[in-house]
Amino acid sequence: ILLVFAHSHCPCSAASVGELERLMPFLKDKVDVTIVFTQPKGRSPAWVQSPLWDKAKDIPGVNTAIDPHYQETDLFGARTSGQVFLYDGKGALVFSGGITPARGHMGDSQGRNLILSWTEGKPVERKIAQVFGCALKEGQLVPKSETNLGER
């Protein structure tokens, strides 16, 4: 399972969705993919279903879901838009991090390369990568640990 948490009105999320679209040919038939869009309290589902939602829904093999009141976001501990969680068939976390090289930019990144290695059956030695994005929750700052993971 590969989960991407996104804020539907964030330019950083647009880059993450674009990178996911580039990854999908490699993920096809290997992993179920869902983009989870946050729905803040007081916002309607129509607010979530932005042009970015539409783009995500049009990616073959990608499911989209709305997360009202951050229930799934909190359950998985996602804090930054564009954060990806990859689980193997046994439910073990293989990777957590971002798949873009910078805020709002597409291109090769450490996270993308780690996921590609996993799809090729190679061991993933580093299980995290820096996440570049806005806070998933309105009014919340992105934690330093998400914007500058460094070597762990």
Protein Blocks (a to p, Z undefined) as FASTA:
>chain_A
ZZddddfkbfklmmmmmmmmmmmmmmgokaccdddddddehiafklmmgfklmmmmmpgh
iacdddehhlmmmmnopabghiacdddfkopafbgcdfbfbehiacddfklmmmmmmmno
pacfblcdcdddddfbghiacdfklmmnojZZ
